[in-house]
Amino acid sequence: MSNFSPYKTIAVATTFSPRFKQVLAEAKRIRERFPADLHLVYVGEKNEETTKKFSDALTALQLPADSMIHYQQGDPAEAILRAVAREKIDMIVAGALEKEVVLHPFLGNVARRLVREAPCSIMLFTKPAMKPKQLRRIVFVADYSEDGLQALKRTLPLAVAESCERLYVIRIITTFDQARASIRDDAQ
């Protein structure tokens, strides 16, 4: 583990889905690469049952029992984004559903919104594991902003710590982007 940590706070966007503990295990592994505080963001009510589920999961995975749990209400994506902004989270770890329908978004609605709007790094796992493996490939979705550049700079130490084989930096180009580029080319 290096002295430099690009991630001071890591949050798990969580539900009690069948993959809950796997996503939490992936977050633990990322957290072990960098000294970071662990937060959990749960959209739902705090009650005896949810408190026990979190306590049991943290104990089973040997994570700090005093990890912050933020209970949020409302639309899942909006609630997660509110907690992330308020707590100044550096990275969100979440599960993501893959969609295999042609001409439809690759990610589910919540994950897609987090990727578009979160003010921090996002680590999505489509196949989280209880015994996580090193990340062989990391895909970084880029834009040409200063925030995008800073996010890429934070991703590089993660790629090094993971000894990843490939770091893909991609830019998603929409039909609107293509039309705008065409207009610029025509003007020149």
PyMOL commands that set and color helices and strands:
alter all, ss='L'
color gray80, all
select helices_A, chain A and resi 20-33+48-60+76-87+109-117+146-162+175-187
alter helices_A, ss='H'
color red, helices_A
select strands_A, chain A and resi 9-14+37-43+68-72+91-95+121-125+137-142+166-171
alter strands_A, ss='S'
color yellow, strands_A
deselect
rebuild
show_as cartoon
